[in-house]
Amino acid sequence: TCPAVWSDTAKNTTLQAAERAGMGLKSEIQMISEPEAAAVYTLKAIQPNHLSIGDNFVVCDAGGGTVDLIAYKIMSLKPLRVEESAVGTGGLCGSAFLNYRFEEHVRSRIGQSKFDEMKVKKAKTWQMGLKYFEEFVKRNFNEEEHQEVNVPFPGLPDDEEAGLDSGFLVMTAVQIKEIFDPVVKEVCDLVQGQVDGIRRKGGIVSGIVLVGGFGQSNYLYKRLKVHFNTAPPPPYSERPTHAQANALIEAGSVEVMQPVYAWTAVVRGAVLRGLEGSMVITRKSRFHYGTSYATVY
């Protein structure tokens, strides 16, 4: 699998690396873009849903370093067949950038010299705090439940001014949002770009599928929901009627879906693609190859 925005050069290098690693001959190895693999898995995982033929959906694969997007239009449901409806886009706004921002935050709170000393002399202390941020805050933070979060930094002396108490750095919801918001906004803007592109061509966007490690983030999911669900949701029914789905679409609202096992969606999709073949019938051309020509007249 490879990111959607990779060049042909990068894809070729990956294939060469796979061949050298003994995965088989380069000509036999198949490659799939990560958001496409995620789409293969997700569409199988979230059946039945209100996606109908002619609808478009955007797959947002938010990982550690990159966020990849690609959009598909449903051509048939049984068997499931789709075509690309927008060229893949992406950006460097994955969850690693939250770690950098967290590090900056801690440094500004406890001071440069104390921070440097901790990283050098008490590496375990820093690792513990970062691990907690990584495993708990990034995945589970939401502002309704967590008015403040205590990040463990064992062994750091109490400092009321910095907010250090009994080996914990006290962070308010506002401070955590300051770390998240610029990164989350970039993801929202990327998704909005894909949605706008489809709407400009008169297409209907009925779903956004959120996958990848960062795609598991509660906060990112909620922010995307708020961003795209401007209309109130229709009354719940076991199988949404077409009229309900249409009412939602007309109001400009897009459903945000977060499948189970979202963080492994790419590898699951890659396996499905290997077993069942491609569900993508046509793709959008990224480049055209031609000859530039000029002559003296």
N, C-alpha and C positions, 0 to 999 in steps of 0.2 A: 504494500500500500504506500501511497505517497501523497503529500499535500496537493490540493487542487491548483495552487498557483505555481507549482514547480515548472521549470523550463524543460524542454526536450533534453537538453544537456544533462540536467540533474537526474532526470528519469533514466537516461542511458547509463549514467555512472552508477546508479542504484542497481540496475540490472547486471552490470559488470561485477559489482561487489557481490551480488547474490550468486552469480556463477562461480566466482572465485571461492565463495564460502561453501561450495559444494551442494547448492540447492538444485542443481540441474543445469541444462544448457540454456544460454540466454534466450535462444529462439523458442524455448518451451515454457519459460516462466511468464506467467500472466501478471499484468499490473493493473491495479484499480485505484482510482483516486479515493482518498479517505472519506470525504463526504458522500461519495457515491456508495461506498461500502456501508457507511452508516445508514444511508437511505434504504438499501436492500434489507438490512436487518430490521430497521424501525417499521417499515411498512408491513412487514410480516408480524412484528410484535404487537402493533396497535390495531390490527384488524379485530372486529369490525370498527369502522370509524365513519365519519360523515364525508370522507373524501369521495368525490364522484368523478366520472370521466370528464376530462376537460379542465379539471381543477389544477392549480399549481401549488406546490409547496416548496418551502425553502428549508434546506438542511443546514444547520449551523453546528459545525464541529469545533467546539471550543476546547483546546488542549492546554498544555503547559506553556508553550512558546507562541504558537500560532492559533489563529481562529480562521477556519476555512468555511466558505459558503458556496453553495451551488443550488440551483433551482430546477425542479422537474415538473413536467406536465403529465398527468395521468392519461394514457391512451386506452388502456383496457385494464379491468380489474381481475378477470380470471381468464387466462393467466395474467399476472401483474406485469404490465408493460408501461414504460414511461419514456419521455424524451426530454432532453435538456431544454429548458426554456430561458435560461440566461447563462452567460459565461461565468465560470467560477471566479469569486473574488476572495480576498483574504487580507489579513493584517497581523502585525506583531502586537497582539494585545491579549495573550494567553495569561494563565494564572501565575506564571513565574513573575510577571510584572507586579502582582500583588505582594509577592515576597520582597521585591526590591523596595516597594513603598512601605512595607511593614518595617523593614530594616531602617529606612530613613526616619520613620516615626519613632522607633525605639532610640535611635541615635540622638534625635532632637530632644527626646524626653529626659534621657539620663546624662546627656553630654558626651561630646566626642571622646574625651580621654578615658572616661569610665567605660564607654562602649568598646573602644579599641582594646582596653585592658581585659574586658570580659571575653572578647573573641579570641584573644591570644592565650590568656592564663586560665580562663574558665570556659573552655570551648564547649564542655558538656552543658553548662548553664544555657548558653546561647542556643545550642542544638535542641534543648528541651523546649524552650520558648517557641522556636521556629516550628518544631514538630507539632506543638499544640495549635499554633496558628494555621499550619498546613492541614492538619487532620480534623480539627474541630471548627475553627472560625471560618475558614474558606468554604467548607461544605455546608455548615448548618446555620450560619449567622442569618437571623432575620430580626428586623428592628422591633417588632411587636413583643417578641419573647425576651430578647437580650438587651436590656437597658444598659447593662455593663457586663464586661467579660473580664475574668481574671486570668491573665496569661502567666504561667509559672516560670519564674527565673530563680531557681533555688540557689541560695548562697549570696544573693545580692543584698547589701545592707538596706534597711528601711530608709526611705527618703520621702517625706510627706509631700514636698514640692513636686517631685518627679512622679508621684503616684505609686511608689514602691512600698508595699506593705506585706510583711511576713513572707517574703520571697515571691510575691505576685505583683505584676504590673497591671494596675486597674485601667481598663480602656472603656470609654463610654461608647454608646451606639453611634454618636455623632463622629467620634474619632475613627471608628471602624469604617463608617460610610465614606469618610474622607479618603481612606485608603482604596476602597472599592470603586467609588463613583467614576473617576476618570477612565478607568479600564472598562467598566461596564458600559459607559457611554459610547466608547469606541465600538464595542460589540453591537450595541443597539443601532449605531449609525451604519455599520456594515450591513446589518440585516435590513434596515430601512432602505438602503441603496438597492438591494436585490428586489425588495417589494415594489419600490417605485418603478424600477426598470420593467417589471412584468406588467404593472398597471398602465404604464405609458403605452404599451402595445395592446391594451384592452383586455389583458388577462385577469382572471380572478385568483387571488391568493387566499387559500382557505386554511393553510396550516404552516406553522414554523416548528421544525423538529430540532430539539436541542440535545446534542450528544457530546461525548468526550468527557475528559476528567473535569474540566472547568464547567462543562455542561451540567454537571451534577450539583453545582452550587445553587443553594436555595435562593440566595439573594439575586443572582443573575436571572434565574427563572422568574421570580416575582417581578423584577424590574422590566423584563421583556413582556410579561403579561400586562402590566400596567401600561407600558408603552403602546402595545398593539390592541388591547381590549378597551377601546374607548366606549363601546356600547355595552349596556347591561346584558348578561347572558340570558338565553332563552330558558323557560322552565325546563327542568330536567326530565328527560324521558329515557327509557331503556335504549330505544333506537331513535336517534334524532330524526324528525321528519324533514323532508326536503325543504318545506316552507320555512322551518325554523333555521335551517342552515342558510337559506337564501336571505332571510331577514338579517342574520348576523353579518353576512358578506356585504349586503347593501349598506349596513351601518359602518362599513370600513373596518370591521373588527376581524382579527385573525387569531385562530386558536393556537396557543403555544403548547406543544406536546413534549413531555420528557419521559421517554420509555424506560422501563426497568432495565437495569444493567447498562445505563447510558454510557458509562465510561468504557465498556468493552464493545460497544456497538460496531466499531470499525473492524475489529478482528472477527467478530461473529459474522458480519456482512461479507467479509473477504472469503470466509469459509463457504458461506451460502452461494456466493457467486461462483466459486470453484466447483461446487457440486451441481448447481442448476444452470450455469451459463448466465449470460448477461440479460438483465431486464431492461437495459437502456437501448432503445431502438436507434435513435439518432442523437447526435451531439452537435453543439455549436462549435463552429470552427474558431480556433484561437488565433490563427495566423493564416495568411495566404502567401504562397511562395510565387514570386514572379521575377522578371528580369527588368531592371530599370534601363531605359534606353534614351539616349539623347543624341541628336545629330545636328551638325551645323547646317543652317538653311542659307 
